[in-house]
């Protein structure tokens, strides 16, 4: 299997990174030689482009040699190249760098703070959905994938008539009513089972009391009662900001301990040096 997946070939979509056409995208309609390409695209007239000025992308169109501009434009729009090109990681990265280059340090600080708060909100909402509503999270993920496929044109969303919408609404209402009824019947069955157990227990106690085998329960004062060992409540997962602060505090504490030890060693060395000097002076 080849290590390379993008080749200089007919129909390959390229991004012009240098020269007078910088920032435009086009399709290779012909290869002039090993250093020059014939490129055309939306907003880009068919012209010669140096290979070193073009960046190959993962998109490729099925075209013929020097296809007419009208047919080429139809293929381009049908493949949604503009929409898919904006979603490439390196394009997003370049746009982010360009935005950062235009703002001041204070504005960059405000953007970083806003991003941090936004990330915390998204993280907490995600953790809440994952722990309490996992099915809703899966539905949102599937819906996002479906919307992306519709936007790219891979699938078409079905348009319903008013009669079909009404039928779907009635079917949904019927399913909801059936689910409510099933839950009610299940709850009723559990309650009946619980009542049967209670009646059986009362009958057993009455039988023991009639036979004189039932021991009366002694009253125990509240301060002498045995406390039930309940499981401790699990701690909630701390936020990312709290974890960051804990790591920061632990680092500061470790550095302070290190500085304290170094200072203590320095003082011990100074005391030992003074002691040796005093002993030497006394011996003289």
C-alpha positions in Angstrom: 0.0 0.0 0.0 1.3 3.4 -1.0 2.2 6.0 1.7 0.8 8.8 -0.4 -2.9 9.5 -1.0 -2.7 12.8 -2.9 -1.2 12.9 -6.3 -0.7 15.6 -9.0 -3.4 14.3 -11.4 -6.3 15.4 -13.6 -9.2 16.5 -11.5 -7.3 17.1 -8.2 -8.5 20.2 -6.3 -5.6 22.5 -5.3 -5.3 25.5 -3.0 -3.1 28.4 -4.3 -0.9 29.5 -1.5 1.4 31.9 -3.2 1.4 34.4 -6.1 -1.3 36.7 -7.4 -4.0 34.1 -7.1 -3.3 33.3 -3.4 -6.3 32.2 -1.5 -8.2 30.7 -4.5 -9.1 27.1 -5.2 -9.1 25.3 -8.5 -9.0 22.0 -10.3 -6.2 20.6 -12.4 -7.5 20.5 -15.9 -4.2 19.7 -17.5 -0.5 19.1 -16.6 1.9 21.2 -18.7 5.1 19.7 -17.4 6.7 18.6 -14.1 6.6 22.2 -12.7 3.5 23.8 -14.2 -0.2 23.1 -14.1 -3.3 24.4 -15.9 -5.8 25.2 -13.2 -9.3 26.6 -13.2 -11.9 27.2 -10.5 -14.6 29.6 -9.2 -13.1 33.1 -9.2 -10.1 31.7 -11.0 -9.7 32.0 -14.8 -8.0 29.0 -16.5 -4.3 29.8 -16.3 -0.9 28.4 -15.6 0.1 27.9 -12.0 3.5 26.7 -10.7 3.4 23.4 -8.8 5.3 24.9 -5.9 2.6 27.5 -5.4 -0.2 25.0 -5.2 -1.2 22.8 -2.2 -2.9 19.5 -3.0 -6.1 18.7 -1.2 -7.9 15.3 -0.6 -10.7 16.2 -3.1 -10.8 15.0 -6.6 -13.3 15.5 -9.4 -14.0 13.1 -12.3 -13.3 15.3 -15.3 -12.0 15.0 -18.8 -8.9 16.6 -20.2 -9.5 20.4 -20.5 -13.2 20.1 -19.8 -15.3 23.2 -20.6 -15.7 25.8 -17.9 -19.5 25.3 -17.7 -19.3 21.6 -17.1 -16.5 22.0 -14.7 -18.5 24.5 -12.7 -21.4 22.0 -12.5 -19.1 19.2 -11.2 -17.6 21.6 -8.7 -21.1 22.6 -7.3 -22.4 19.1 -7.3 -19.4 17.9 -5.2 -19.9 20.8 -2.7 -16.1 21.6 -2.8 -16.5 25.1 -1.3 -18.4 23.7 1.8 -16.1 20.7 2.2 -12.9 22.8 1.8 -13.9 25.2 4.6 -14.1 22.1 6.9 -10.5 21.0 6.4 -8.4 21.2 9.5 -5.5 23.1 8.0 -8.0 25.7 6.5 -9.5 26.3 10.0 -6.0 26.6 11.4 -5.0 29.2 8.8 -8.1 31.2 9.5 -7.5 31.1 13.2 -3.9 32.4 12.8 -5.1 35.2 10.5 -7.7 36.2 13.1 -5.1 36.1 15.9 -2.7 38.3 13.8 -5.4 41.1 13.5 -6.2 41.4 17.2 -4.4 43.1 20.1 -3.0 41.4 23.3 -6.0 42.5 25.4 -8.5 41.3 22.8 -6.6 38.0 22.7 -6.8 37.7 26.5 -10.6 38.3 26.3 -11.0 35.7 23.6 -9.0 33.2 25.6 -11.2 33.8 28.7 -14.4 33.5 26.7 -13.1 30.2 25.1 -12.3 28.9 28.6 -15.8 29.7 29.9 -17.4 28.3 26.8 -15.4 25.1 27.1 -16.4 24.7 30.7 -20.1 25.2 29.9 -19.9 22.6 27.0 -18.0 20.1 29.2 -20.5 20.3 32.0 -23.5 20.0 29.7 -21.8 17.0 28.0 -21.1 15.3 31.3 -24.7 16.0 32.5 -26.1 14.4 29.3 -23.7 11.4 29.4 -24.5 10.6 33.0 -28.3 11.4 33.1 -29.5 11.3 29.5 -27.2 8.9 27.5 -30.0 8.2 24.9 -30.5 11.9 24.3 -26.7 12.3 23.6 -26.8 9.5 21.1 -29.8 11.1 19.4 -28.0 14.4 19.1 -25.0 12.8 17.6 -27.1 10.9 15.0 -29.0 14.1 14.2 -25.7 16.0 13.7 -24.4 13.3 11.3 -27.7 13.3 9.4 -27.7 17.1 9.1 -24.1 17.0 7.8 -25.1 14.4 5.2 -28.0 16.5 4.1 -25.9 19.6 3.8 -23.3 17.7 1.7 -26.1 16.3 -0.5 -25.5 12.6 0.2 -29.0 12.1 1.4 -32.2 14.1 0.8 -34.6 15.0 3.6 -38.1 13.8 2.9 -40.8 16.5 2.6 -44.1 15.4 4.2 -47.5 16.5 3.2 -49.9 17.9 5.9 -51.8 14.6 5.9 -48.6 12.6 6.5 -47.6 15.0 9.3 -51.0 14.5 10.9 -50.7 10.7 10.7 -47.2 10.7 12.2 -48.4 13.0 15.0 -51.4 10.6 15.8 -49.0 7.6 15.7 -46.6 9.4 18.1 -49.5 10.2 20.5 -50.7 6.6 20.4 -47.2 5.3 21.2 -47.0 7.7 24.1 -50.4 6.7 25.5 -49.4 3.0 25.2 -46.2 3.6 27.1 -48.0 5.5 29.9 -50.5 2.6 30.1 -47.8 0.0 30.3 -46.0 1.9 33.1 -49.3 2.2 35.0 -50.0 -1.5 34.7 -46.4 -2.4 35.8 -46.7 -0.1 38.8 -50.1 -1.6 39.7 -48.6 -5.1 39.5 -45.7 -4.2 41.7 -48.1 -2.6 44.3 -50.3 -5.8 44.3 -47.2 -8.0 44.8 -46.1 -5.7 47.7 -49.5 -5.9 49.3 -49.6 -9.7 49.1 -46.2 -9.9 50.8 -47.5 -7.6 53.6 -50.6 -9.6 54.1 -48.6 -12.9 54.2 -46.3 -11.3 56.8 -49.2 -10.2 59.0 -50.7 -13.6 58.8 -47.4 -15.2 59.9 -47.1 -12.8 62.8 -50.8 -13.4 63.8 -50.2 -17.2 63.8 -47.1 -16.8 66.0 -49.0 -14.5 68.4 -51.8 -17.1 68.7 -49.3 -19.8 69.4 -47.5 -17.7 71.9 -44.2 -17.8 70.0 -44.1 -14.1 69.2 -41.6 -12.2 71.3 -42.5 -8.6 72.0 -40.1 -6.1 70.7 -38.3 -4.2 73.4 -38.1 -0.4 73.3 -34.6 0.9 72.7 -33.8 4.6 73.5 -32.7 6.7 70.6 -29.2 7.3 71.9 -28.6 3.5 72.1 -29.9 2.5 68.7 -27.5 1.0 66.2 -27.0 3.3 63.3 -27.3 1.7 59.9 -24.2 1.7 57.8 -25.2 3.6 54.7 -22.9 3.9 51.7 -21.2 7.3 51.3 -22.4 9.4 48.5 -20.1 9.4 45.5 -18.3 12.7 44.9 -19.2 14.5 41.8 -16.5 14.8 39.2 -14.7 18.1 39.7 -14.6 20.6 36.9 -11.6 21.1 34.7 -10.9 24.5 36.2 -10.9 23.0 39.7 -8.5 20.3 38.6 -6.2 22.9 37.0 -6.2 24.9 40.3 -5.5 21.7 42.3 -2.5 20.9 40.0 -1.3 24.5 40.2 -1.5 24.5 44.0 0.3 21.2 44.3 3.1 22.5 42.1 3.4 25.7 44.1 3.5 23.6 47.4 6.2 21.3 46.0 8.3 24.3 44.9 7.9 25.9 48.4 9.0 22.6 50.1 12.0 22.4 47.8 13.0 26.0 48.5 12.6 25.3 52.3 14.8 22.3 52.2 17.5 24.1 50.1 17.4 27.0 52.6 17.7 24.6 55.6 20.7 22.9 54.0 22.4 26.3 53.3 21.9 27.3 57.0 23.2 24.0 58.2 26.3 24.4 56.0 26.8 28.0 57.3 26.5 26.8 60.9 29.0 24.0 60.3 31.4 26.5 58.7 31.2 28.9 61.7 31.7 26.0 64.1 34.8 24.8 62.2 36.1 28.4 62.2 35.5 28.8 66.0 37.2 25.5 66.7 40.2 26.5 64.6 40.5 29.8 66.4 40.3 28.1 69.8 43.0 25.7 68.9 45.3 28.5 67.9 
